């Protein structure tokens, strides 16, 4: 019986790995790079992100926006991101022919340091590859499927690793690289170290997924555990989600409605300089992003997303009076929203300094090593000209029982469950056709 269970678990471990392997390598590689986005920007792209500190006050946001618009007279200014510190550049986002352009400026002199299309900025490219956003919403669903299968991989892998009286290949590696057992042991020992990290990365990445994440946000908001909806109860709001106005809105608040300004007589907006001064007065963390009003009822929507998760904040100002229409601090968010934001912070290496970054990097590298050793084992054991799928045990009850457990894990994530059902249908179809072909 033990051997039959082992074979059934091994078969599902193989299927999960076959489906996930290329995606795990891509997600781990891009995630490892994105962990150090600030360090990369401050070194490789220092010419546009780092400036010399000055004793004098920086230029006004309005002046910096004017200088940015000089590079593209037909463009419109969409957002202004103030410098995070005395040596950081300011960034103005322009919209030109429907395309977003990032203009980096020296806040002390007003000089334009660089101008790059937002979708070609390196960290944005890495981020969109990490989420598979380049390949459309269907590909984003693949991330959810892979996350679900990653949990199945770890669960089945833990069973296969379990010693059961075996001395080698548990915490030590036997033989040498020329032998298949060396690859098996390296895979098992690496999985022992990285399994918990892989589950954590999968779980904390799931909130961004297209189905599971969206449902979690909807449920937490409805239960009063996400967005503080009471802040919008007596306010006029637009149909525009906050995530479309500012990139730093965060997971919990990205689909919150943008409130509406109440037109005054005369229609005179306070201007970006006054808006930024008000935001400073309200204690907005340095380096915040503020979206400029795009119409007569729009607002100055500002968001801060510092590494210190508890300092995240979102404020919307009436463009005519400067009055805060919505002011959401991290402590205002519901318990589920705060927990997810902390999880995302850990996922991105934003908490606990370098230790957090290095721990996540170790998990990413271990996942890549797991994928490489899995591919090597498969290549060495597969029969010539065949896929080399581990056989089902002869006892169909055991096969059905293990499959039921795997399906139960998969159903925690709707898209993963659907893929498992599809795989079962395909597998049963192949099993049914084989006797006919033999006959």
Secondary structure by P-SEA (a helix, b strand, c coil): caaaaaaaaaaaaaaaaaacaaaaaaaaaaaaaacaaaaaaacccccccbbbbbccccccaaaaaaaaaccccccccccccccccccbbbbbbbbcccbbbbbbbccccccccccccccccaaaaaaaaaacccccaaaaaaaaaaaaaaaaaaaaaaaaaccccccccccccccccccaaaaaaaaaaaaaacaaaaaaaaaaaccccccaaaaaaaaaaaacccccccccccccccccccccccccccccccccbbbbbccccccccccaaaaaaaaaaaccccbbbbbccccccccbbbbbbcccccccccccccccccccccccccccccaaaaaaaaaaaaaacccccaaaaaaaaaaaaaaaaaaaaaaaaaaacccccccccccccccaaaaaaaaaaaaaaaaccaaaaaaaaaaaaaaaaaaaacccccc
